[in-house]
């Protein structure tokens, strides 16, 4: 819940959406042309695997192929340096196994190496011996002029691939670890290769950025998005050093904002939807969990995936991890340097549990539709009631502007249980106990609703005035309200301060209707 419209967050989302629309077809087309050109290079190399390929191109091959390429380089070097010994070994191999049998066994060994890589060294050694024998036989048959011509052909295909790749949007504006650029470091944050990729990133961007913008303001939020995105890309580049595969998407920057959110708003509860099957029966629903629990779990899963898949996954897990860590460091740095107070000139928002937020204000009430803003009471004295939003916005209810006070219990809000909106904490009596303060002048009135379940009475009363019972504290607080706004009417509750019989209303609208009818005014 935010105190004002998060224009910077909305702007970042709109930029991503607009860029996605403008680049949708061209981005996909460019990626397809690049993949087709790359496939021609890879196919030719597969048929002539004794040729040399550039290191940055090799980085796009699976790890097992990169390992085999290094082994084959050593075999070729040995073959060229030891011609006579190599010839004798090749003749012995052919005499023992035969050319066709050897080729078949080498293919099986290659498959075994791919499926069992990382297991016992003896399996890897046995597989490599089969592949080496077949490899030596093949290069032993080569004419060096043919070898040179084939290398020229592979280099020609590689040049064609690079020319195609250089013209794609992903490489011009994406982040390429082997060729980092400022344009790529920033541009990749606004490119997405699919609608689901865009929706997922924008959803999480909205969830975390809107709240952080409320705390830090527009400029700091935008700067943080870019800086954290660059930090995420840098970590991804370090983990995939030399890779020529372009990275696109805002997920690294979003992960960074998630890290900052964890430090800054760890107690915020987030709603999650779930769906799964049990014995062919679908199970779905929604649950709430605090950010302090779910975000670290998400980070652990990203680390696990990064370790398991390494650089073979199309998902930039290390960018997520790096961004998240950078976001934590940024928020901690803000806290240690008192950045919000010193530079932003904002009173740092002291986060509390949801059940402890002292005030919920519903303003601009019009029938069942109202705008929700969340505040915390910072002062209550003879000068009035002062409260502050999470974005440091002040609202002061002057004693001369409050004309009426109503309190009562409310069951539902718009047909939904009141405890979905209001606290289920230390209330005088369930389900929701509200104090309505009507304020305004010149015939225009607004209503501020205080949820008694979120009041922290020790903020307004001295220790010796605090009571044992929440009910007693509530009526003591109501007495302070009456003293502060002494010129206001206590609507329909002449005995409310002396008794515990608060009126019960079926819905918030009934509560407000009673307020309108009894006080004789309209609410803007």
C-alpha positions in Angstrom: 0.0 0.0 0.0 1.5 3.4 -1.0 0.7 6.9 0.1 0.7 8.4 -3.4 0.7 7.3 -7.1 4.1 5.8 -8.0 4.7 7.7 -11.2 8.3 6.5 -11.6 7.4 2.9 -11.2 4.5 3.3 -13.7 6.9 5.1 -16.0 9.5 2.3 -15.9 6.8 -0.3 -16.7 5.4 1.8 -19.6 8.9 2.2 -21.1 9.4 -1.6 -20.9 6.0 -2.2 -22.5 6.5 0.4 -25.3 10.0 -1.0 -26.1 8.6 -4.5 -26.1 5.9 -3.5 -28.6 8.3 -1.7 -30.8 10.9 -4.5 -30.9 8.7 -7.5 -30.6 8.8 -8.7 -34.2 12.3 -7.4 -35.0 13.8 -8.9 -31.8 12.4 -12.4 -32.6 13.4 -12.2 -36.2 16.9 -11.2 -35.4 17.3 -14.0 -32.9 16.0 -16.5 -35.4 18.4 -15.3 -38.1 21.3 -15.4 -35.6 20.4 -19.0 -34.5 20.1 -20.2 -38.1 23.6 -18.7 -38.9 25.0 -20.2 -35.7 23.5 -23.6 -36.6 25.4 -23.6 -39.9 28.7 -22.9 -38.1 28.0 -25.6 -35.5 26.9 -28.2 -38.1 30.0 -27.6 -40.1 32.2 -27.9 -37.1 30.5 -31.1 -36.0 31.5 -32.6 -39.3 35.0 -31.2 -39.1 35.7 -31.2 -35.3 39.5 -31.0 -35.8 39.2 -27.3 -36.9 39.8 -24.3 -34.8 36.9 -22.1 -33.6 37.1 -18.7 -31.9 37.0 -18.7 -28.1 33.9 -16.5 -27.9 32.0 -18.8 -30.3 33.1 -21.8 -28.3 31.5 -20.2 -25.2 28.1 -20.8 -26.7 28.7 -24.6 -26.9 27.7 -26.9 -24.1 30.3 -27.4 -21.4 31.0 -31.0 -22.5 31.8 -29.8 -26.0 34.1 -27.1 -24.7 35.9 -29.7 -22.6 36.2 -32.0 -25.6 37.5 -29.1 -27.8 40.3 -28.5 -25.3 41.2 -32.3 -25.4 41.2 -32.4 -29.2 43.5 -29.4 -29.3 46.0 -31.3 -27.3 45.6 -34.4 -29.5 46.2 -32.3 -32.7 49.3 -30.7 -31.2 50.7 -34.1 -30.3 49.8 -35.5 -33.7 51.7 -32.7 -35.5 54.7 -32.9 -33.2 55.0 -36.7 -33.3 54.2 -37.7 -36.9 56.0 -41.1 -36.9 54.7 -42.2 -33.5 51.2 -41.0 -34.4 51.3 -43.0 -37.7 52.3 -46.2 -35.8 49.6 -45.7 -33.2 46.9 -45.2 -35.9 48.0 -48.3 -37.7 47.8 -50.3 -34.5 44.3 -48.9 -33.8 43.0 -49.8 -37.3 44.5 -53.3 -37.0 42.9 -53.9 -33.6 39.4 -52.4 -34.2 38.8 -51.5 -37.8 37.5 -48.2 -39.0 33.7 -48.8 -38.9 33.8 -50.5 -35.5 36.0 -47.7 -34.1 33.6 -45.0 -35.4 30.6 -46.7 -33.8 32.4 -47.1 -30.5 33.6 -43.5 -30.5 30.0 -42.3 -31.0 28.8 -44.4 -28.1 31.7 -43.2 -26.0 30.7 -39.6 -26.8 27.1 -40.2 -25.8 28.3 -41.9 -22.6 30.5 -39.0 -21.8 27.7 -36.5 -22.2 25.2 -38.5 -20.0 27.7 -39.5 -17.3 30.0 -36.5 -17.2 30.9 -35.6 -13.6 30.7 -39.3 -12.4 33.7 -41.6 -11.9 36.9 -40.6 -13.6 37.4 -44.1 -15.0 34.2 -43.7 -17.1 35.4 -40.4 -18.4 38.9 -41.8 -19.2 37.5 -44.8 -21.0 35.2 -42.6 -23.1 38.0 -40.2 -23.9 40.2 -43.0 -25.1 37.6 -44.3 -27.6 37.0 -40.8 -28.9 40.8 -40.1 -29.1 41.4 -43.2 -31.2 38.7 -42.4 -33.7 39.8 -38.8 -33.8 43.4 -39.7 -34.6 42.3 -42.0 -37.4 40.3 -39.3 -39.0 42.9 -36.6 -38.9 45.5 -39.1 -40.1 43.5 -39.5 -43.3 43.4 -35.7 -43.9 45.4 -33.9 -46.6 46.8 -30.7 -45.2 45.5 -28.7 -48.1 42.0 -30.0 -47.5 42.4 -29.2 -43.8 43.4 -25.6 -44.6 40.4 -25.2 -47.1 38.0 -26.6 -44.5 39.4 -24.1 -41.9 38.9 -21.3 -44.3 35.3 -22.4 -44.9 34.6 -22.5 -41.1 36.1 -19.0 -40.8 33.9 -17.8 -43.6 30.8 -19.2 -41.9 31.9 -17.7 -38.6 32.3 -14.3 -40.2 28.8 -14.5 -41.7 27.4 -15.4 -38.3 29.1 -12.5 -36.7 27.8 -10.1 -39.3 24.2 -11.3 -38.8 24.6 -11.3 -35.0 26.0 -7.7 -34.9 22.9 -6.4 -36.6 20.4 -7.9 -34.1 18.7 -5.8 -31.5 19.7 -8.2 -28.8 23.4 -7.7 -29.5 23.2 -4.0 -30.2 21.3 -3.1 -27.1 21.7 -6.3 -24.9 24.5 -7.1 -22.5 27.2 -9.3 -24.0 29.8 -10.4 -21.4 32.6 -10.7 -24.0 31.9 -7.2 -25.3 30.5 -5.1 -22.5 29.3 -1.6 -23.3 27.5 1.2 -21.5 24.7 1.0 -24.0 24.3 -2.8 -23.3 24.5 -2.4 -19.6 21.5 0.0 -19.6 19.7 -1.1 -22.8 19.3 -4.7 -21.8 17.1 -3.7 -18.9 14.3 -2.7 -21.3 14.3 -5.6 -23.7 12.2 -8.8 -23.3 12.0 -11.7 -25.7 8.4 -12.8 -24.9 5.2 -11.7 -23.4 5.5 -13.9 -20.3 9.1 -12.7 -19.8 7.7 -9.1 -19.8 4.7 -9.8 -17.6 6.7 -11.7 -14.9 9.3 -8.9 -14.6 6.8 -6.1 -14.7 4.6 -7.7 -12.0 7.5 -8.0 -9.6 8.7 -4.6 -10.5 5.3 -3.1 -9.5 5.2 -5.1 -6.3 8.5 -3.9 -4.9 9.3 -0.6 -6.8 6.0 1.1 -5.9 6.7 0.7 -2.2 10.4 1.8 -2.5 9.4 4.8 -4.5 7.1 5.8 -1.7 10.2 5.7 0.6 12.9 7.1 -1.7 11.1 9.2 -4.3 11.1 9.1 -8.1 14.7 10.0 -8.8 16.3 7.6 -6.4 14.0 4.8 -7.5 14.9 5.2 -11.2 18.6 5.6 -10.4 18.5 2.5 -8.2 16.8 0.5 -10.9 19.5 1.3 -13.4 22.5 1.0 -10.9 21.2 -2.3 -9.6 20.6 -3.6 -13.1 24.2 -2.7 -14.1 25.5 -4.5 -10.9 23.5 -7.6 -11.8 24.9 -7.6 -15.3 28.4 -7.2 -14.0 28.0 -10.3 -11.7 26.5 -12.2 -14.6 29.4 -11.2 -16.8 31.9 -12.2 -14.2 30.2 -15.7 -13.9 30.1 -16.1 -17.7 33.4 -14.4 -18.6 34.1 -14.5 -22.3 30.5 -15.5 -23.2 29.2 -13.9 -26.4 25.6 -14.8 -25.6 23.5 -11.6 -25.1 21.5 -11.1 -22.0 18.2 -9.1 -22.0 15.5 -8.4 -19.4 14.9 -6.3 -16.3 15.0 -9.3 -13.9 18.5 -8.4 -12.6 17.3 -4.8 -11.7 14.1 -6.2 -10.3 16.0 -8.7 -8.1 18.1 -5.8 -6.9 15.0 -3.9 -5.8 13.7 -7.1 -4.1 16.9 -7.2 -2.1 16.4 -3.5 -1.0 12.8 -4.3 -0.3 13.9 -7.2 2.0 16.0 -4.9 4.1 13.6 -1.9 4.1 10.2 -3.6 4.3 10.9 -7.1 5.5 7.7 -7.4 7.5 5.4 -6.7 4.6 3.1 -9.6 3.8 2.8 -10.6 0.2 0.0 -12.6 -1.3 0.9 -15.7 -3.4 -1.3 -17.8 -5.6 -0.7 -21.6 -5.8 -2.0 -24.3 -8.1 -1.2 -28.1 -8.2 -2.8 -31.4 -8.8 -3.5 -34.2 -6.3 -5.0 -37.4 -7.7 -6.2 -35.6 -10.8 -7.9 -32.9 -8.7 -6.8 -29.3 -9.0 -5.9 -27.5 -5.8 -5.5 -23.8 -5.9 -5.7 -20.8 -3.6 -4.0 -17.8 -2.1 -1.8 -17.5 0.9 0.1 -14.7 2.6 3.7 -14.8 3.8 6.2 -12.1 5.0 8.9 -10.8 2.6 11.5 -11.8 5.2 10.6 -15.5 4.6 9.8 -15.7 0.9 12.5 -13.6 -0.6 15.4 -15.4 1.0 13.8 -18.7 -0.1 13.6 -17.3 -3.6 17.3 -16.4 -3.4 18.3 -19.9 -2.2 16.4 -21.4 -5.2 18.3 -19.1 -7.6 21.6 -20.1 -6.1 20.7 -23.8 -6.4 19.7 -23.4 -10.1 22.9 -21.4 -10.8 25.1 -24.1 -9.3 23.2 -26.9 -11.0 22.9 -25.5 -14.5 25.9 -23.1 -14.6 26.1 -21.4 -17.9 24.0 -23.9 -19.8 20.7 -22.3 -18.8 19.1 -19.5 -20.8 18.1 -17.9 -17.5 20.6 -15.5 -16.0 20.6 -16.9 -12.5 23.8 -15.1 -11.5 22.3 -11.8 -12.6 19.4 -12.4 -10.2 21.8 -13.3 -7.4 24.1 -10.4 -8.0 21.3 -7.9 -8.3 19.7 -9.2 -5.1 22.9 -8.9 -3.2 23.6 -5.4 -4.6 20.1 -4.3 -3.5 20.7 -5.5 0.0 24.0 -3.6 0.1 22.4 -0.5 -1.3 19.6 -0.5 1.4 22.1 -1.2 4.1 24.3 1.7 2.9 21.3 4.0 2.9 20.6 2.9 6.5 24.2 3.3 7.8 24.7 6.7 6.2 21.2 7.9 7.2 20.7 8.7 3.5 16.9 9.1 3.7 17.2 11.8 6.4 20.4 13.6 5.4 20.0 13.6 1.6 16.3 12.9 0.8 15.2 15.0 3.7 12.7 12.4 4.7 11.8 11.0 8.1 12.8 7.3 7.7 9.7 5.1 7.9 9.9 2.8 10.9 8.4 -0.4 9.7 6.2 -2.4 12.1 4.3 -5.6 11.8 1.0 -5.3 10.0 -0.9 -5.8 13.2 0.9 -2.8 14.8 0.4 -0.1 12.1 -1.4 2.6 14.2 -3.6 4.2 11.6 -5.5 3.5 8.5 -7.0 6.5 6.7 -9.7 6.2 4.1 -10.1 9.5 2.3 -12.4 10.9 -0.4 -15.2 8.6 0.5 -18.0 8.3 -2.0 -20.5 5.5 -1.3 -18.8 2.1 -1.3 -15.8 3.4 -3.3 -12.9 4.9 -1.5 -9.2 5.6 -1.7 -7.0 3.8 0.8 -4.0 5.3 2.4 -1.9 3.9 5.3 -0.4 6.2 7.9 1.2 6.0 11.3 0.1 8.4 14.1 3.2 10.4 15.2 1.6 12.8 17.6 -1.6 13.6 19.5 -1.7 16.8 21.6 -3.5 20.1 21.9 -2.3 21.1 18.4 -4.2 18.2 16.8 -3.6 14.8 15.4 -0.4 14.4 13.3 0.2 11.3 11.2 2.8 10.4 8.6 2.7 8.2 5.5 5.4 5.7 4.6 6.6 8.2 2.1 7.0 10.8 4.8 3.9 12.8 3.8 2.3 14.6 6.7 -1.4 14.9 7.5 -2.5 17.1 10.4 -6.0 17.2 11.7 -6.4 20.6 13.3 -8.8 20.7 16.3 -10.8 23.4 14.6 -11.4 21.3 11.5 -12.8 18.2 13.1 -16.5 18.6 13.5 -17.8 15.1 14.5 -16.5 11.8 16.0 -18.2 8.4 15.7 -17.0 5.0 16.9 -18.3 1.5 16.5 -17.7 -2.1 15.4 -17.8 -3.0 11.7 -18.3 -6.6 10.4 -17.6 -6.2 6.7 -16.3 -3.7 4.1 -18.1 -4.0 0.8 -19.2 -7.5 1.7 -15.7 -8.7 2.6 -14.7 -9.5 6.2 -13.4 -6.4 8.0 -10.3 -8.2 9.2 -9.1 -8.5 5.6 -8.7 -4.7 5.7 -8.3 -4.1 9.4 -6.0 -5.5 12.0 -6.9 -8.7 13.9 -4.6 -7.6 16.7 -5.2 -6.1 20.2 -8.7 -4.8 19.6 -11.1 -3.8 22.3 -13.6 -6.3 20.8 -13.8 -8.1 17.4 -14.2 -7.8 14.5 -13.1 -4.2 13.8 -13.3 -1.2 16.1 -13.2 2.2 14.3 -13.0 5.8 15.3 -14.2 8.1 12.6 -13.0 11.7 12.6 -14.9 14.0 10.3 -12.9 17.0 9.2 -13.2 19.8 6.7 -14.6 23.3 6.2 -17.0 25.2 3.9 -19.4 22.2 3.6 -16.8 19.8 2.3 -16.1 16.9 4.7 -13.7 14.0 4.7 -13.4 11.0 7.1 -10.3 9.7 8.7 -10.8 6.2 10.1 -8.6 5.0 13.0 -8.4 1.2 13.4 -8.2 0.6 17.2 -6.6 -2.8 16.6 -3.5 -1.0 15.2 -3.1 1.6 17.9 0.1 1.5 20.0 -1.2 3.1 23.1 2.2 3.6 24.7 2.9 6.2 22.0 0.2 8.5 23.4 0.0 7.6 27.1 2.6 7.6 29.9 3.5 4.3 31.4 1.5 4.9 34.6 -1.6 5.8 32.5 -1.5 2.6 30.5 -4.1 0.0 31.5 -3.9 -3.8 31.6 -6.8 -4.3 29.2 -6.8 -3.2 25.5 -10.4 -2.2 26.0 -9.5 0.2 28.8 -6.7 1.6 26.8 -9.1 2.1 23.9 -11.5 4.2 26.0 -8.5 6.1 27.5 -7.3 7.0 24.0 -10.9 8.0 23.0 -10.9 10.4 25.9 -7.7 12.0 24.6 -9.4 12.3 21.2 -12.3 14.0 22.8 -10.0 16.4 24.7 -8.0 17.3 21.6 -11.1 17.9 19.5 -13.2 19.4 22.2 -15.4 21.4 19.8 -16.6 18.3 17.9 -19.7 16.3 18.4 -19.7 12.7 19.6 -22.3 11.3 17.3 -24.8 8.8 18.9 -22.4 7.8 21.6 -23.0 10.0 24.6 -22.2 7.1 26.9 -19.5 5.4 24.8 -16.6 6.6 26.9 -18.2 5.3 30.1 -19.5 2.0 28.8 -18.2 -0.8 26.5 -21.4 -1.0 24.4 -20.1 0.1 21.1 -22.7 0.0 18.2 -22.4 -2.8 15.8 -22.6 -2.2 12.0 -23.0 -4.9 9.4 -20.8 -3.1 6.8 -18.6 0.0 6.6 -21.2 1.7 4.4 -23.8 1.3 7.2 -21.3 2.9 9.6 -20.8 5.9 7.2 -24.5 6.2 6.5 -25.1 6.5 10.3 -22.5 9.1 10.4 -24.0 11.1 7.5 -27.6 10.9 8.8 -26.8 11.7 12.4 -24.4 14.5 11.6 -26.4 15.9 8.7 -23.7 16.4 6.1 -22.4 14.9 2.9 -18.9 13.3 2.6 -16.7 14.2 -0.3 
